[in-house]
Amino acid sequence: MTEYTYMPEVRRVFSCTVPNANIRQVFLMDGILQDPVSDAGGIVLQKGPDQMGLRLHITGDHSDEPIQIISVRSEDLPQPLEFSTSWELAAGASAQVIVCDHTLNEYLYRTFRFSQIKLGQGARLDILFMQNEHELSRYCLDIKAGLDRDSQLDCHILSLYGGTIQNKLQVSMPQPGATCNLDGLYLADREQAVHYDIAVRHLSEGCHSQQLFKGILDNKARASFNGAIYVAPGAQKTQAYQANHNLLLTREAKITTKPQLEIYADDVKCSHGATIGRLDELGLFYLRSRGISLAEAQMLQQMAFVQDVLDRVHTRSIRSRLEKMVESRLRGEFTRCSHCTMHCC
Amino acid sequence: MLSIKDLHVNIGDKEILRGINLEIKQGEIHAIMGPNGSGKSTLAAVLAGREMFTVTGGSAHFMGQDLFAMTPEERARMGLFLGFQYPVEIPGLTNVNFMKAAVNEQRKHKNLPPLSSAEFLKIMREKMAIVQMDPSFVGRGVNVGFSGGEKKRNEIFQMAMLEPRLAFLDETDSGLDVDALRVVAQGVNKLKTVENAFVVITHYQRLLDYIVPDIVHVIYKGQIIRTAGKELAAEVENRGYDHIIN
């Protein structure tokens, strides 16, 4: 595994060790893009309207050269910040994008990020959102995605740490043959809150969607999951699946989960399922009877619970990095991580 | 090695064990037999530290230490092992990570450094060979999708990895075909030394053809009603429990 450290001079103490040598890192400081890119290979990355946010346009196959957008908030007197990002893939293009959100200080940051995803015919986008802020941050991600014929969107959201995190994700599939795989993991403790609002709209025939969202809530954490699947009249041969599973570690933690299916076509396969549970007593005893301490057994069970979400991240090096981060988050090692100097992505 | 005196155990208000006395010395193989519901599995589980049971009287000392003052993991680290009748499935946790965690916790307890991945895998392969376990099981979820026989092999494999002083094997033979039974029994025999001890809990004589016990006990309604040599197992097989009970 090759590791390298990116230490930009102007950007104070921020380092990011990513396990991929061929990753392209771009910084977004307080919503302003630092390094516009326009290369001959078909990647164009520029500032958005009013110089805020960013627009990425991709042609050609770039699935082996991930682009990492490191979005950092650092102002000393923070105002609510609103900006948009757009990701547009031309017909047949493919890309892998990692978006990491951090804060450099422990101020009350409010960030609203609007995100638009447009996939041309047959395009493939694999996008991972890493939300790693701090106790006081308020963060809202609002994604609207449109998928053209035979295109595929893989979207992973990892809500690792934050005061209040709100994720809205709307995917429309107006053309036949499109696929979207959405998955998410939310970890919250103390008085943190995480909300997911997902809507997948099957507007044409033969589209597939699959959703897997899991959460672990400790202390007095709150979470909600609203997941709607809409299948329009005529959207025959639709396959749409949704699952939301939650683990509550205390009696005070709360999750509200609301799966919704609205189906107006008659030749479809759809399912949804939601569960809320606790750690498994018998499983813990089994592990302890092999000499594993109670705390470690609880840890192993939590890691086991989230494993299938992490398994959906295809790139192995990124996946194993995420596994380590999730583990240290669950071990409570993130409380001192608000300044993002822990090389956590 | 293990000394149980007048052990009484409840589940809720119901008394399951009603005064068990048992002495196990190193180098011995004991068999515990008895009809369904007589308390065989309860005895093994309560010794391993299952919390659903309440000890209402009596004592159990392992290596001179009060067993009931210890957590399940402390008992395991001292060398007590329970082979589960129904091994637990843990999706998402691989066998290799499970065993690595267990072996390294045990090593930490003995003030030994954790094994490197290479050393660990080498030992794991050796131990898997003892129970003829397919190497592909290393990366699979603990007991997930395993057949009954594979789960029992996995128990013996775990035992081989942890090298306990005293192992309780709770109906390790149930649900096994003759071939799997032989593999499991051979595994146990390979692991047997003059220093460790085994307690084999079973309904049937069949397993005891392969694992020959020194001492056989029959439990009935929470008490040991007969203790004798290996001929007792044959007697149970030929004449049934009724004959001994009455």
Interface residues (C-beta under 8 A of the other chain):
Chain A: D280 E281 L282 G283 F285 Y286 L287 R288 S289 R290 G291 I292 S293 L294 E296 A297 L300 Q301 M303 A304 F305 V306 Q307 D308
Chain B: A48 G49 R50 E51 T71 P72 E73 R75 A76 R77 F81 L82 F84 P87 V88 I90 P91 G92 L93 N97 F98 A101 A102 E105 Q106 H109 G141 Q158 L162
